[in-house]
Amino acid sequence: MTTNATKKNTFAAATEPAATEDQAVTVIGPPLRAGQSPEKVRFAHHLRVGGVEVKPGDDAYVSPDYARQLRGSGYIARTRSQA
């Protein structure tokens, strides 16, 4: 039996909390455009975003455009996450 030596990035490892309020939050997926601020979303389904495994119930920051796209595809939970 062969094993895959490829290490998977997990959501928890990719989104470590910032040490201070001055540091920027980690945005997964497409980068923010000029003048945009990240939107916090809660995922409803398992998804791999930019090499990061996101599980149902995980909260993450994404660009507003990407959040709109994910909502249309049904990947964002209907309940709003608490900011």
Buried (B, 14 or more C-beta within 10 A) or exposed (E): EEEEEEEEEEBEEBBEEEEEEEEEEBBBBEEBEEEEEBBBBBBBEEBEBEEBBBEEEBBBBBBBBBBEBBBEEEBBBEEEBEE
